[in-house]
Amino acid sequence: MQALNFPKYSFRFKNSENKVSIFDTIRKKFVVLQPEEWVRQHCVQFLVKEKKYPKSLVNVEKELKVNDLKKRYDIVVYNPNGSIQLIVECKAPSVSINQSTFDQIAQYNLVLNASYLMVTNGINHYYCVMDFKEKCFLFLKDLPDYKL
């Protein structure tokens, strides 16, 4: 897999039926290693190891309903009170981040009401904080570290 713009992390892999799988420490199972999954697993490690988000507050690949359509978010980080701190949208490294990527995460956030948004293709990372009063997001240089 392609080198990404994240620190180096070690992962568990396995081969089965000519497919390589990577162990997801959040879902506690092996998942088929696709380019987007490679980015997602690096991002999970980044959030837990660099930003100090507790693993117990991180959720991966769950369904949500947006305008009666079933969608799946990549990563959500909860606050201890159950509200959502952060949504992350992961794309494969070959996918460029554009306005439709931000539109996608903004749609998800209409349902989830996260304070922070992150969009990444593993190469480029974008961080935003929500301004709910003005109904927009403001770009940040970095995500804040986890604080209780």
N, C-alpha and C positions, 0 to 999 in steps of 0.2 A: 504494500500500500504506500501511497504517496506520503512524504514528510509534510507535516502540518506546522502551522505557526502557533504551537503550544509547547510548553516544556516537554521533555521526554518522560514518558510513563511506561511502566511495564504492564503487559496484559497477558491473560491466559488465552491460548488458542487451542482449537482441536480441529482435526480433519475428519469428516464423515461424509461418505457418499460423494467424494470429490468436491466437497464444499468446505471452505474454511469458516469456522465460527469463532466468535470472540465472547469471552465471559462478561456479562453485564452484572456489575456488583450491586446495582440497584434492584434489578428484576431477579437477581440470583439464578441466572440461567445463561446458557450459551445461545447466542443469536447469530444468524448468518451474517458474515462480514461483507457488507456492501460499502461503497464509498461514503454514503451518508451516515451509516452506522459507525464507521471509523471516526468521523467528525464528532458524532454524538458521544462516543465513549471517551474521546479526548476531552470534550467539553465537560462531561460529568467529573472526570478526574481534576480538571482545572477548577471547577466550582468547589469540590471537596478539599483538595490539597492546597490550592493557592488562595482561594477566597474563604476557606474555612467554613463553608456551609455544612451543617451536620447531614450525614448520609440519610438519616431518618426523616429529614424534611424534603428530600429530593424524590421526585416522581418522574418516570420515563414512559413515553409512548402510551398515553391514555386517550380514550375517546372523549370528545366533547361535541355538543350540538351548537352549530352556528347557523341561525336562520333556518332551522329544521333540517340542516344538512349535517351528516355525521363527519366529523373531522378528527384528526389525531394530532395532539401536540407532541413535540419532541421531548422537552424537559420543562418541568415546573418545579420551583422551589417554594415551599410553604413557609409562612411565619409560624411560630409556636401556637398562635391563637387560631390557626386554620385559614387565615386569609393568605393570599398569594403574594409573595415577595417578587418573584421573577419568572418570566416565560422566556424560553430559549427556542429559537427556530434554527434548525441545522439544515444545511444544504451540502450536497457533495462538492468537493473541491472544484470540479469542472463547471459548476453552476455559478454564474455571476450573481452577486447580490444587487437587486434593482428595486424600483418602486413597488413592483408587485410583491416582492418578498416582504417589504414593510407593510403593504396593504394586508397581506395574509396575517401577519402577527398582530396588526391593529384590530383585525376582525376577531381574532381569538380573544384579544384583550377586552373586547366589548362584553364577552361572557365572563372572563376570568378576573378582570380588574386588578392586574398585577401592578405593582409600583414601578418595576423595572422590566425592560425588554432587552434581549440580546439576540442578534442575528449573526450567524457565522457560517462560512463555508470551509472553515478550518484554516484558511489563508488570511482572510479579512474578517475582523470582528467589529461589530458595531454595538454600542451600548446606549441605551436611552433611559431617561426617567420620565414618568408620566406626569403631565400637568393636567389633572382632571378638571380644574376650573376652566382652563382655556381649551380643553379637549384636543390636546396635541402632545407630542413627545419632544423632549429636548435631548440632544446628543451629549454624551459624556465621553471623557477620555478613557475611563475605566469603570468597571463595576465596583461598588463599595464592597469591602470585606464584610463578612457576616458579623452582626452584633446582636446580642439578645435585646 
